[in-house]
């Protein structure tokens, strides 16, 4: 396990943020950063979640994905209850370091969604005449 300094660095220089080697995540006004999560084996999109600094720190320190639940307003270790823990294989940040892409391996029987599906993105949005409908 690694131990990180108490706070993430703050970048003020655009060039350093975009081209430098310092990881300085930019949290929004609510203290969150968006995390897009996919399966490391096939890049299938599993979920989109948010992390606060504590969730990101725990993820980096343990290698297990932690998130911030906006609805419950609490830290959330993904899979802690179901056994479907997400082990982070790779983490990337975008150019301005305000979003993360996690490639994970899901333990247990594999569902990521609380509906017991592999992915939270199990419905397709279609336009049918004058109606927008969802299809599985």
N, CA, C and O atoms as a DFTB+ gen file, in Angstrom:
544 C
 N C O
     1  1       0.858      -1.177       0.000
     2  2       0.000       0.000       0.000
     3  2       0.900       1.234       0.000
     4  3       1.906       1.285       0.707
     5  1       0.523       2.219      -0.799
     6  2       1.273       3.475      -0.832
     7  2       0.635       4.458       0.141
     8  3      -0.520       4.286       0.532
     9  1       1.364       5.461       0.522
    10  2       0.832       6.525       1.377
    11  2       1.049       7.845       0.666
    12  3       2.179       8.225       0.359
    13  1      -0.043       8.535       0.411
    14  2      -0.003       9.801      -0.315
    15  2       0.063      10.973       0.650
    16  3      -0.340      10.851       1.806
    17  1       0.574      12.116       0.177
    18  2       0.525      13.310       1.018
    19  2      -0.923      13.681       1.325
    20  3      -1.831      13.235       0.622
    21  1      -1.159      14.493       2.365
    22  2      -2.537      14.774       2.783
    23  2      -3.417      15.458       1.741
    24  3      -4.637      15.295       1.764
    25  1      -2.814      16.224       0.826
    26  2      -3.621      16.899      -0.197
    27  2      -2.991      16.708      -1.565
    28  3      -1.776      16.564      -1.695
    29  1      -3.842      16.709      -2.580
    30  2      -3.341      16.639      -3.948
    31  2      -2.795      18.007      -4.335
    32  3      -3.316      19.027      -3.883
    33  1      -1.746      18.046      -5.171
    34  2      -1.217      19.337      -5.609
    35  2      -2.224      20.079      -6.477
    36  3      -3.117      19.479      -7.076
    37  1      -2.062      21.387      -6.532
    38  2      -2.909      22.239      -7.367
    39  2      -2.032      22.827      -8.460
    40  3      -0.983      23.409      -8.182
    41  1      -2.466      22.674      -9.696
    42  2      -1.750      23.252     -10.839
    43  2      -2.449      24.544     -11.232
    44  3      -3.677      24.595     -11.304
    45  1      -1.690      25.555     -11.477
    46  2      -2.263      26.813     -11.954
    47  2      -1.788      27.133     -13.368
    48  3      -2.330      28.021     -14.027
    49  1      -0.794      26.420     -13.819
    50  2      -0.220      26.638     -15.134
    51  2      -0.817      25.646     -16.127
    52  3      -0.707      24.434     -15.942
    53  1      -1.446      26.159     -17.174
    54  2      -2.118      25.311     -18.167
    55  2      -1.154      24.310     -18.799
    56  3      -1.498      23.139     -18.958
    57  1       0.038      24.753     -19.156
    58  2       1.004      23.854     -19.796
    59  2       1.382      22.714     -18.850
    60  3       1.458      21.563     -19.279
    61  1       1.618      23.010     -17.588
    62  2       1.965      21.962     -16.617
    63  2       0.813      20.988     -16.427
    64  3       1.021      19.779     -16.321
    65  1      -0.402      21.521     -16.386
    66  2      -1.579      20.665     -16.228
    67  2      -1.722      19.707     -17.403
    68  3      -1.981      18.518     -17.216
    69  1      -1.551      20.229     -18.610
    70  2      -1.778      19.434     -19.817
    71  2      -0.589      18.583     -20.237
    72  3      -0.778      17.525     -20.838
    73  1       0.611      19.008     -19.942
    74  2       1.796      18.315     -20.449
    75  2       2.727      17.782     -19.360
    76  3       3.605      16.968     -19.643
    77  1       2.543      18.231     -18.124
    78  2       3.450      17.856     -17.049
    79  2       3.198      16.461     -16.510
    80  3       2.264      15.775     -16.926
    81  1       4.049      16.054     -15.576
    82  2       3.955      14.713     -14.999
    83  2       3.337      14.707     -13.605
    84  3       3.246      13.649     -12.981
    85  1       2.911      15.868     -13.101
    86  2       2.314      15.942     -11.771
    87  2       0.813      15.678     -11.868
    88  3       0.097      16.348     -12.613
    89  1       0.351      14.691     -11.101
    90  2      -1.081      14.411     -11.020
    91  2      -1.688      15.416     -10.054
    92  3      -1.426      15.378      -8.852
    93  1      -2.507      16.321     -10.599
    94  2      -3.142      17.384      -9.821
    95  2      -4.618      17.431     -10.188
    96  3      -5.042      18.339     -10.903
    97  1      -5.412      16.467      -9.713
    98  2      -6.819      16.404     -10.113
    99  2      -7.568      17.679      -9.750
   100  3      -7.382      18.255      -8.678
   101  1      -8.426      18.102     -10.684
   102  2      -9.229      19.314     -10.481
   103  2     -10.640      18.911     -10.090
   104  3     -11.410      18.422     -10.917
   105  1     -10.966      19.118      -8.842
   106  2     -12.290      18.806      -8.327
   107  2     -13.227      19.974      -8.614
   108  3     -12.795      21.126      -8.643
   109  1     -14.516      19.678      -8.827
   110  2     -15.486      20.741      -9.114
   111  2     -15.859      21.493      -7.836
   112  3     -15.285      21.244      -6.777
   113  1     -16.807      22.400      -7.935
   114  2     -17.194      23.232      -6.792
   115  2     -17.796      22.417      -5.651
   116  3     -17.832      22.880      -4.511
   117  1     -18.269      21.204      -5.951
   118  2     -18.802      20.312      -4.911
   119  2     -17.706      19.400      -4.353
   120  3     -17.966      18.558      -3.494
   121  1     -16.478      19.579      -4.851
   122  2     -15.371      18.753      -4.373
   123  2     -15.308      17.387      -5.024
   124  3     -14.740      16.458      -4.451
   125  1     -15.885      17.246      -6.222
   126  2     -15.957      15.953      -6.901
   127  2     -15.248      15.982      -8.252
   128  3     -15.091      17.030      -8.879
   129  1     -14.830      14.798      -8.671
   130  2     -14.282      14.597     -10.007
   131  2     -15.023      13.405     -10.612
   132  3     -15.265      12.413      -9.926
   133  1     -15.382      13.498     -11.889
   134  2     -16.113      12.439     -12.571
   135  2     -15.175      11.287     -12.909
   136  3     -14.052      11.501     -13.367
   137  1     -15.645      10.069     -12.681
   138  2     -14.881       8.866     -13.009
   139  2     -15.695       8.004     -13.964
   140  3     -16.790       7.551     -13.631
   141  1     -15.147       7.784     -15.156
   142  2     -15.750       6.898     -16.142
   143  2     -15.065       5.542     -15.952
   144  3     -13.837       5.456     -15.940
   145  1     -15.865       4.490     -15.804
   146  2     -15.312       3.188     -15.432
   147  2     -15.635       2.151     -16.502
   148  3     -16.791       1.978     -16.890
   149  1     -14.595       1.463     -16.973
   150  2     -14.805       0.417     -17.976
   151  2     -14.103      -0.871     -17.537
   152  3     -13.240      -0.870     -16.660
   153  1     -14.504      -1.951     -18.175
   154  2     -13.911      -3.257     -17.935
   155  2     -12.537      -3.287     -18.595
   156  3     -12.408      -2.964     -19.776
   157  1     -11.516      -3.670     -17.845
   158  2     -10.144      -3.674     -18.370
   159  2      -9.963      -4.691     -19.486
   160  3      -9.100      -4.508     -20.345
   161  1     -10.754      -5.759     -19.495
   162  2     -10.586      -6.804     -20.503
   163  2     -11.099      -6.401     -21.880
   164  3     -10.454      -6.684     -22.889
   165  1     -12.252      -5.743     -21.930
   166  2     -12.862      -5.457     -23.231
   167  2     -13.268      -3.992     -23.421
   168  3     -13.886      -3.649     -24.429
   169  1     -12.925      -3.123     -22.458
   170  2     -13.267      -1.699     -22.493
   171  2     -14.767      -1.429     -22.502
   172  3     -15.187      -0.325     -22.850
   173  1     -15.584      -2.411     -22.128
   174  2     -17.021      -2.209     -22.028
   175  2     -17.295      -1.172     -20.936
   176  3     -16.783      -1.294     -19.823
   177  1     -18.099      -0.153     -21.250
   178  2     -18.432       0.878     -20.280
   179  2     -19.295       0.280     -19.175
   180  3     -20.350      -0.292     -19.450
   181  1     -18.853       0.410     -17.928
   182  2     -19.578      -0.167     -16.806
   183  2     -20.410       0.856     -16.054
   184  3     -21.571       0.603     -15.733
   185  1     -19.824       2.003     -15.776
   186  2     -20.529       2.992     -14.962
   187  2     -19.824       4.341     -15.039
   188  3     -18.678       4.436     -15.478
   189  1     -20.529       5.381     -14.603
   190  2     -19.962       6.698     -14.393
   191  2     -20.271       7.047     -12.942
   192  3     -21.407       6.915     -12.486
   193  1     -19.252       7.492     -12.231
   194  2     -19.425       7.809     -10.817
   195  2     -18.631       9.070     -10.504
   196  3     -18.072       9.705     -11.397
   197  1     -18.592       9.417      -9.244
   198  2     -17.844      10.598      -8.804
   199  2     -16.957      10.219      -7.632
   200  3     -17.274       9.319      -6.854
   201  1     -15.854      10.916      -7.525
   202  2     -14.929      10.714      -6.409
   203  2     -14.674      12.064      -5.746
   204  3     -14.551      13.086      -6.421
   205  1     -14.598      12.054      -4.431
   206  2     -14.055      13.208      -3.734
   207  2     -12.588      12.889      -3.464
   208  3     -12.113      11.821      -3.852
   209  1     -11.866      13.790      -2.810
   210  2     -10.434      13.575      -2.586
   211  2     -10.180      12.314      -1.771
   212  3      -9.225      11.587      -2.043
   213  1     -11.020      12.045      -0.777
   214  2     -10.831      10.854       0.054
   215  2     -11.028       9.575      -0.754
   216  3     -10.246       8.634      -0.621
   217  1     -12.062       9.531      -1.590
   218  2     -12.314       8.355      -2.428
   219  2     -11.161       8.131      -3.398
   220  3     -10.726       6.998      -3.599
   221  1     -10.668       9.206      -3.997
   222  2      -9.550       9.085      -4.924
   223  2      -8.298       8.615      -4.193
   224  3      -7.577       7.753      -4.695
   225  1      -8.037       9.164      -3.033
   226  2      -6.877       8.758      -2.245
   227  2      -6.955       7.272      -1.880
   228  3      -5.974       6.542      -2.025
   229  1      -8.121       6.829      -1.409
   230  2      -8.288       5.415      -1.047
   231  2      -8.130       4.507      -2.261
   232  3      -7.561       3.420      -2.158
   233  1      -8.630       4.948      -3.398
   234  2      -8.490       4.173      -4.630
   235  2      -7.020       4.020      -4.991
   236  3      -6.566       2.921      -5.310
   237  1      -6.279       5.115      -4.940
   238  2      -4.859       5.062      -5.271
   239  2      -4.067       4.249      -4.251
   240  3      -3.146       3.517      -4.615
   241  1      -4.422       4.376      -2.989
   242  2      -3.678       3.677      -1.936
   243  2      -3.954       2.176      -1.903
   244  3      -3.047       1.386      -1.638
   245  1      -5.202       1.775      -2.170
   246  2      -5.571       0.361      -2.029
   247  2      -5.651      -0.396      -3.345
   248  3      -5.544      -1.622      -3.365
   249  1      -5.842       0.338      -4.463
   250  2      -6.038      -0.324      -5.746
   251  2      -7.466      -0.806      -5.951
   252  3      -7.775      -1.406      -6.981
   253  1      -8.336      -0.552      -4.986
   254  2      -9.761      -0.901      -5.074
   255  2     -10.551       0.394      -5.253
   256  3     -10.327       1.362      -4.526
   257  1     -11.474       0.418      -6.215
   258  2     -12.225       1.639      -6.516
   259  2     -13.145       2.047      -5.368
   260  3     -13.926       1.247      -4.854
   261  1     -13.028       3.309      -4.987
   262  2     -13.898       3.941      -4.001
   263  2     -14.531       5.151      -4.683
   264  3     -13.896       5.802      -5.513
   265  1     -15.762       5.447      -4.340
   266  2     -16.472       6.566      -4.940
   267  2     -17.172       7.366      -3.860
   268  3     -17.228       6.968      -2.696
   269  1     -17.706       8.506      -4.279
   270  2     -18.537       9.329      -3.394
   271  2     -19.962       9.220      -3.896
   272  3     -20.247       9.550      -5.048
   273  1     -20.859       8.760      -3.038
   274  2     -22.269       8.663      -3.395
   275  2     -22.923      10.013      -3.163
   276  3     -23.046      10.466      -2.025
   277  1     -23.341      10.652      -4.245
   278  2     -24.004      11.955      -4.120
   279  2     -25.362      11.814      -3.450
   280  3     -25.770      12.700      -2.700
   281  1     -26.072      10.716      -3.706
   282  2     -27.404      10.552      -3.120
   283  2     -27.332      10.224      -1.623
   284  3     -28.136      10.723      -0.835
   285  1     -26.371       9.390      -1.239
   286  2     -26.233       9.023       0.176
   287  2     -25.293       9.964       0.932
   288  3     -25.229       9.946       2.161
   289  1     -24.564      10.787       0.167
   290  2     -23.578      11.694       0.745
   291  2     -22.594      10.936       1.639
   292  3     -22.347      11.303       2.788
   293  1     -22.043       9.861       1.061
   294  2     -21.098       9.054       1.831
   295  2     -20.094       8.378       0.911
   296  3     -20.332       8.204      -0.285
   297  1     -18.976       8.007       1.496
   298  2     -17.952       7.264       0.798
   299  2     -18.476       5.868       0.500
   300  3     -19.246       5.308       1.280
   301  1     -18.055       5.305      -0.636
   302  2     -18.624       4.055      -1.103
   303  2     -17.524       3.210      -1.733
   304  3     -16.952       3.590      -2.755
   305  1     -17.229       2.074      -1.127
   306  2     -16.270       1.122      -1.682
   307  2     -17.060       0.191      -2.596
   308  3     -17.791      -0.681      -2.126
   309  1     -16.908       0.383      -3.895
   310  2     -17.710      -0.348      -4.875
   311  2     -17.529      -1.846      -4.703
   312  3     -16.406      -2.349      -4.749
   313  1     -18.634      -2.565      -4.506
   314  2     -18.619      -4.010      -4.375
   315  2     -18.428      -4.521      -2.962
   316  3     -18.361      -5.731      -2.748
   317  1     -18.338      -3.624      -1.995
   318  2     -18.106      -4.049      -0.613
   319  2     -19.234      -4.946      -0.106
   320  3     -18.977      -5.910       0.616
   321  1     -20.461      -4.645      -0.469
   322  2     -21.606      -5.446      -0.040
   323  2     -21.813      -6.672      -0.928
   324  3     -22.070      -7.767      -0.429
   325  1     -21.701      -6.487      -2.240
   326  2     -21.983      -7.572      -3.195
   327  2     -20.815      -8.529      -3.390
   328  3     -21.010      -9.655      -3.846
   329  1     -19.618      -8.102      -3.054
   330  2     -18.433      -8.907      -3.327
   331  2     -17.837      -8.638      -4.694
   332  3     -16.810      -9.219      -5.044
   333  1     -18.464      -7.768      -5.473
   334  2     -17.996      -7.448      -6.817
   335  2     -17.061      -6.234      -6.782
   336  3     -17.310      -5.220      -7.435
   337  1     -15.987      -6.362      -6.012
   338  2     -15.024      -5.275      -5.883
   339  2     -14.402      -4.950      -7.230
   340  3     -14.233      -5.826      -8.079
   341  1     -14.065      -3.688      -7.414
   342  2     -13.411      -3.246      -8.640
   343  2     -11.935      -2.991      -8.354
   344  3     -11.585      -2.039      -7.657
   345  1     -11.077      -3.845      -8.894
   346  2      -9.637      -3.643      -8.782
   347  2      -9.198      -2.779      -9.947
   348  3      -9.463      -3.105     -11.104
   349  1      -8.532      -1.687      -9.648
   350  2      -8.109      -0.749     -10.692
   351  2      -6.862      -1.303     -11.380
   352  3      -5.828      -1.523     -10.749
   353  1      -6.985      -1.518     -12.673
   354  2      -5.873      -1.987     -13.497
   355  2      -5.103      -0.789     -14.058
   356  3      -3.876      -0.806     -14.153
   357  1      -5.853       0.240     -14.423
   358  2      -5.234       1.459     -14.958
   359  2      -6.141       2.645     -14.665
   360  3      -7.366       2.534     -14.711
   361  1      -5.521       3.782     -14.362
   362  2      -6.274       5.024     -14.188
   363  2      -5.633       6.067     -15.095
   364  3      -4.412       6.218     -15.134
   365  1      -6.483       6.779     -15.819
   366  2      -6.029       7.875     -16.673
   367  2      -6.789       9.137     -16.285
   368  3      -7.875       9.079     -15.708
   369  1      -6.190      10.278     -16.617
   370  2      -6.893      11.544     -16.446
   371  2      -6.931      12.241     -17.799
   372  3      -6.095      11.982     -18.664
   373  1      -7.900      13.118     -17.972
   374  2      -7.995      13.842     -19.239
   375  2      -7.027      15.019     -19.242
   376  3      -6.301      15.239     -18.273
   377  1      -7.025      15.770     -20.337
   378  2      -6.043      16.834     -20.556
   379  2      -6.031      17.885     -19.457
   380  3      -4.959      18.347     -19.065
   381  1      -7.198      18.273     -18.951
   382  2      -7.202      19.299     -17.910
   383  2      -7.409      18.723     -16.512
   384  3      -7.681      19.457     -15.563
   385  1      -7.279      17.430     -16.398
   386  2      -7.292      16.703     -15.121
   387  2      -8.571      16.920     -14.303
   388  3      -8.530      16.974     -13.074
   389  1      -9.722      17.045     -15.013
   390  2     -10.977      17.175     -14.275
   391  2     -11.910      15.989     -14.490
   392  3     -13.088      16.046     -14.137
   393  1     -11.382      14.919     -15.067
   394  2     -12.140      13.675     -15.230
   395  2     -11.150      12.514     -15.216
   396  3      -9.992      12.658     -15.609
   397  1     -11.630      11.368     -14.757
   398  2     -10.800      10.164     -14.676
   399  2     -11.418       9.037     -15.485
   400  3     -12.637       8.955     -15.635
   401  1     -10.558       8.174     -16.001
   402  2     -10.987       6.955     -16.699
   403  2     -10.332       5.802     -15.969
   404  3      -9.107       5.683     -15.949
   405  1     -11.151       4.952     -15.368
   406  2     -10.651       3.783     -14.656
   407  2     -10.927       2.535     -15.474
   408  3     -12.048       2.315     -15.933
   409  1      -9.901       1.726     -15.651
   410  2     -10.053       0.399     -16.243
   411  2      -9.953      -0.564     -15.072
   412  3      -8.944      -0.595     -14.368
   413  1     -11.011      -1.354     -14.866
   414  2     -11.091      -2.196     -13.674
   415  2     -11.341      -3.656     -14.023
   416  3     -11.824      -3.995     -15.103
   417  1     -10.997      -4.492     -13.073
   418  2     -11.357      -5.901     -13.109
   419  2     -12.384      -6.099     -11.993
   420  3     -12.128      -5.752     -10.840
   421  1     -13.532      -6.648     -12.334
   422  2     -14.611      -6.803     -11.358
   423  2     -14.573      -8.213     -10.784
   424  3     -14.600      -9.198     -11.522
   425  1     -14.511      -8.296      -9.457
   426  2     -14.479      -9.596      -8.769
   427  2     -15.887     -10.170      -8.632
   428  3     -16.864      -9.549      -9.050
   429  1     -15.977     -11.336      -8.056
   430  2     -17.271     -11.965      -7.806
   431  2     -17.904     -12.436      -9.101
   432  3     -17.214     -12.864     -10.026
   433  1     -19.220     -12.353      -9.155
   434  2     -19.915     -12.819     -10.360
   435  2     -20.043     -11.727     -11.413
   436  3     -20.689     -11.938     -12.439
   437  1     -19.434     -10.555     -11.176
   438  2     -19.256      -9.575     -12.218
   439  2     -20.210      -8.424     -12.382
   440  3     -19.832      -7.472     -13.065
   441  1     -21.416      -8.404     -11.826
   442  2     -22.277      -7.254     -12.057
   443  2     -21.679      -5.979     -11.466
   444  3     -21.076      -5.998     -10.393
   445  1     -21.856      -4.884     -12.182
   446  2     -21.430      -3.578     -11.684
   447  2     -22.643      -2.775     -11.239
   448  3     -22.577      -2.036     -10.257
   449  1     -23.735      -2.916     -11.952
   450  2     -24.939      -2.132     -11.676
   451  2     -25.696      -2.697     -10.468
   452  3     -25.712      -3.906     -10.238
   453  1     -26.316      -1.802      -9.708
   454  2     -27.126      -2.239      -8.567
   455  2     -28.358      -3.038      -9.015
   456  3     -29.022      -3.662      -8.188
   457  1     -28.668      -3.021     -10.330
   458  2     -29.779      -3.818     -10.859
   459  2     -29.327      -5.242     -11.175
   460  3     -30.081      -6.022     -11.757
   461  1     -28.099      -5.580     -10.790
   462  2     -27.482      -6.893     -10.993
   463  2     -27.112      -7.147     -12.451
   464  3     -27.029      -8.296     -12.885
   465  1     -26.890      -6.074     -13.201
   466  2     -26.442      -6.181     -14.587
   467  2     -24.943      -5.911     -14.673
   468  3     -24.355      -5.291     -13.787
   469  1     -24.351      -6.379     -15.737
   470  2     -22.922      -6.199     -15.993
   471  2     -22.558      -4.717     -16.033
   472  3     -21.526      -4.322     -15.490
   473  1     -23.388      -3.897     -16.664
   474  2     -23.126      -2.476     -16.852
   475  2     -24.352      -1.671     -16.462
   476  3     -25.480      -2.151     -16.573
   477  1     -24.132      -0.457     -16.008
   478  2     -25.249       0.451     -15.734
   479  2     -25.881       0.959     -17.028
   480  3     -26.989       1.496     -17.018
   481  1     -25.166       0.786     -18.145
   482  2     -25.644       1.276     -19.448
   483  2     -26.263       0.130     -20.242
   484  3     -25.706      -0.311     -21.247
   485  1     -27.411      -0.345     -19.787
   486  2     -28.058      -1.501     -20.397
   487  2     -29.256      -1.131     -21.272
   488  3     -29.909      -2.017     -21.825
   489  1     -29.555       0.170     -21.407
   490  2     -30.677       0.593     -22.233
   491  2     -30.217       1.522     -23.341
   492  3     -29.317       2.340     -23.151
   493  1     -30.847       1.385     -24.502
   494  2     -30.549       2.206     -25.667
   495  2     -31.675       3.230     -25.812
   496  3     -32.851       2.879     -25.715
   497  1     -31.321       4.482     -26.042
   498  2     -32.302       5.541     -26.249
   499  2     -32.607       5.614     -27.740
   500  3     -31.703       5.810     -28.553
   501  1     -33.881       5.456     -28.099
   502  2     -34.315       5.490     -29.493
   503  2     -35.437       6.504     -29.686
   504  3     -36.240       6.747     -28.786
   505  1     -35.473       7.091     -30.884
   506  2     -36.586       7.960     -31.263
   507  2     -37.538       7.114     -32.093
   508  3     -37.164       6.547     -33.120
   509  1     -38.784       7.045     -31.621
   510  2     -39.811       6.259     -32.293
   511  2     -40.972       7.208     -32.612
   512  3     -41.844       7.447     -31.776
   513  1     -40.965       7.738     -33.831
   514  2     -41.967       8.742     -34.186
   515  2     -41.735      10.005     -33.387
   516  3     -40.672      10.620     -33.475
   517  1     -42.740      10.392     -32.602
   518  2     -42.635      11.582     -31.762
   519  2     -42.269      11.262     -30.311
   520  3     -42.370      12.119     -29.433
   521  1     -41.848      10.036     -30.074
   522  2     -41.535       9.610     -28.706
   523  2     -40.088       9.140     -28.583
   524  3     -39.524       8.559     -29.510
   525  1     -39.522       9.397     -27.454
   526  2     -38.195       8.876     -27.146
   527  2     -38.409       7.731     -26.174
   528  3     -38.996       7.902     -25.105
   529  1     -37.916       6.546     -26.570
   530  2     -38.158       5.339     -25.771
   531  2     -36.828       4.643     -25.462
   532  3     -35.825       4.824     -26.153
   533  1     -36.867       3.847     -24.404
   534  2     -35.718       3.059     -23.991
   535  2     -35.935       1.598     -24.360
   536  3     -37.020       1.050     -24.165
   537  1     -34.896       0.979     -24.892
   538  2     -34.946      -0.448     -25.235
   539  2     -33.782      -1.144     -24.556
   540  3     -32.689      -0.589     -24.446
   541  1     -34.028      -2.370     -24.100
   542  2     -32.959      -3.174     -23.493
   543  2     -32.262      -3.968     -24.562
   544  3     -31.328      -4.714     -24.268
